[in-house]
Amino acid sequence: MSLYVFDIYPKKATVSADSRMCCQKNGVAYRIHDDEQKLFLVDDIIITIGGIAWFGRYVINQFQQSGCRTIKHLHEITLDAAANLDGIAEKLGVPDSRHQNSDCALEVCALQYDERYGYNIFYRIAASAGYRLERFDVDGIIH
């Protein structure tokens, strides 16, 4: 479970995220710790991740290490990771990842100021939306 807040204005924004790591067993959520980083600044893009922790960390690490740090590339990395989830889990030594490709597996949100339009653009890439890249302007209108 993750909580992040984006307070977006045309030329400024406030972004925050919780740091709780929890797991579920038999339908009950258990707190593991309160030190999980879910908010990142990569060049001029503010990014939050939620969902399965190792999956989110994998995506953000791939993005941070890439030479191409665009929203489009973040989307491509997420799509590739989702398509290869079991192989990545095996490579990372994640036990029993079969249940992890679900609607709540990953949500990546990003905020970037767009010089062309002169305002902030909010992006969302989520398992629950088929990992489609959703783009919202400051009025919440999808483009």
N, C-alpha and C positions, 0 to 999 in steps of 0.2 A: 504494500500500500504506500502510495506517495502523495504528498501534497505539495503543490507549487502554485504560486500566485504571480500572475503577470498583470501589472497595472500599467497599461499602455496609453501613451499620448502620442501625437504626431512626431514630436522631436525628442521625447524623453520617455523613460520607462523605469519602473521599479520591479525587480524580479526577486522572488525568494523561494526557498524550497526547504522542506524538512530534511532531517538526516537519519530518520529511523529505519532500521533494518529489522524486518520481521519474517517469520515463516508461518506456514499453516500446517497443522497436523490434525486429521480427523475433523476438519471444519473449524478449528479453533486457532486464532492468530496468537503467536508468541513473539514477544520483543526479544531480539537478539542483542542489539546495541543501538546507540544513537550517534554513530560516527560515520555514516555512509554518505559520501559526497554524491549529490544528485544535481548540482548546479555547476556549470562550467562556462568559462569564457575562452573561446577559441577564435583568435584574431578579433574580428568585429561582430562575432555571433555569440549570443547568450543562449546556452543550451541547457535544458533539463531532461533527465531521464527518469523513468519510472517503470515498474514491472519487475521482471526477474533480474536481480542485481548483476549476476555474472554476464548476462546477455547485454544489458545496458553498458556495463563497463567495457565489454568487448567492442561494441559499436563506437563508443566515444574514443577508446584507445586507437582504433583503426583510423578514425577521422583525424585525431590529433597528430598521428604519425604520417598522414598522407600529405603529399605535396600539393594537393588540390583541395582547398578548404572552402567549398561553396555549398549552398543548400542542396543543389542538385547532386553533388557528390555524397553528401551526408545521406540523402535519400537512397542513392545507389548502394552505399555500404550497408544500410539497414536492410534493403531488399535482399542483397546477397547473403547477409548473415541469417536472415529469416529463412531463406531457401536452403541454407546449409546448417541449420540449427543443431541437428543431431551430430553431424561431423565435427562441428566446433566444440560441442559439449564433450565429445569423446576425446578430442585433442587437448582440451583443458582439464580433463579428468573429472568432469561433473558427473556424479552418479545419477542414474535413472532420470534422464532428461525427457523421456517420452511424453510426459504430461505437460511439458513446458511450452509447446507450440499452441497456445490458446489465445483467446481474445484479450487476455490481460498480460500476455508475455512481454510486451514492450510498448512504451509510448515515449517518443522523442518529440520535444517541443523546442522551437528555436525562435529567436527574435533577432531581426537585423534591420538596420536603417537602410532604406533603399533611396539612393541618391536620385534615381530617375523620377521617382514620385514625390520625394521630399518628405517622407514619413516612414515610420516603423512598419514592418510587415511581420506578422506572426505566422509560423509554420507548425504543422502537426503531422507526424508520421506515427500511426498507431496500428497495432495488430487488430484492434476492434474495427478498424476502417480498411482492412486489407492492405495495410502499409502504403496506402495511397498518400501522396503528398498533398496536404490541404493547406491553402494559403488564405489568410484573413487580413483585411486592412484594419485600421484603427476603429472603424465602426462595426467590426465583427462580420463584415460581408465577405463571403467566400469568393475567391477568384480562381 
